[in-house]
């Protein structure tokens, strides 16, 4: 349903030089240094734990996600990097495809709870275009991930660019319903990157009690005051976070930081969504509509997409052939090579031919004699004739390897693992692609063949033929 889609107008990007920044991890409280390094084409986004022996790598892919309760954590071969979503969002927002990120601890720095510091340091490094084409993942049809009991739903629609419409609702009188939108990823830096994480007061108390946010302070989160708090308790909060004094603003948030936008919490959820979806391994082109998203829902959707990407990569790719161009060999040229004649000549033209592969075409029309009896009410091309047509295309490849092909024949000795994927009917154009499995030795030709109608694989099989002199056949 989905397919990786190259964009011919865009190239992959990395950074121009090595840059670093340091800060505390949100949960560990440990000061760590994050170093961004340029990386080669198709490298992807990879973390490197330089504080550990052998400096193991952790690839930023959604199948490595293990924890999503208070941030996104990835683990590869027991090596962890936590709270990566704000770093990933900065990279996605700036269109960086390839980078090696060194970190000397188990968690990236929280900085101010947004992506803005990471965006700034990446700009200092410079964004550099590479030669390889950027590949996008574009849905062919709508896909939905939902958790109805929690009111969570994320829907992707096909589109030619990434845009996001997002709504949050936490049943909070203070926060209320909030909506945020990103019309284009090019607006990320200006409209989303500086939006900080938020936490409700009751969550903050729980996290503090359980020693879970050792690196948290009033500079890296918006505190939503979801219950009435008297001044002594506010003073206790101020002392806890080493602030001279705090109070509650009229809009129901603590006065620890200035709000960038009235809907900053919703914008931050959008930031998280961008970062988490960056773990699919390639940028996304889709219209995303999200209701109450979170790290778990984001990454579960990412896992679905990632599986589709893997399946698509395994799917046989139809040869890209312009059927309107002049063929390499027309039907008259083919009859000079093959002994077959109508009505048993089942190849119309050869489009490409190399020492190791061949692409041929068979136009299937209602005039074929076999449709009279196969079947009168539902004409289908017999599978055995599909195999024969593929064998004839392979015969062209085989006979082109001898200096006087008119004096040779090809006999097929073995046909194995033939699979029929879809019926072939009048009006179809069969495109056959055959490749040598191994070099031709002692006249034995081992080929693997596929037959496509459009982008769809309709038949495949393994074939072994022998090239024999025609005169030998008469003895």
Buried (B, 14 or more C-beta within 10 A) or exposed (E): EBBBBEBEEBBBBBBEEEBEBEBBBBBBBBEBBBBBBBBEBEBBBBBBBEBEEEEBEBBBBBBBBEBBEBBBBBBBEEBBBBBBBBBBBBBBBBBBBBBBBBBBBBBBBBBBBBBBBBBBBBBEBEEBEBEBBBBBBBBEEEBEBBBEEEEBBBBBBBBEBBBBBBBBBBEBEBBEEBEBBBEEBBBBBEBBBBBBBBBBBEBBEEBBEEEBBBBBBBBBBBBBBBEEBEEEEBBEBBEEBEBEEBEBEEEBBBBBBEBBBEBBBBBBBBBBBBBBBBBBBBBBBBBBBBBBBBBBBBBBBBBBBBBBBEEBEEEEEBBEBEEEEEBBBEEEBBBEBBBBEEEEBBBBBBBEBEEBBBBBBBBBEEEBEEBEEBEEEEBEBBBEBBBBBBBBBBBBBBBBBBEEBEEBBBEBEEBEEBEBBEEBBBEBBBBBBBBBEEEBEEBBBBBBBBBBBEEEBBBBBBBBBBBEBEEEEEE
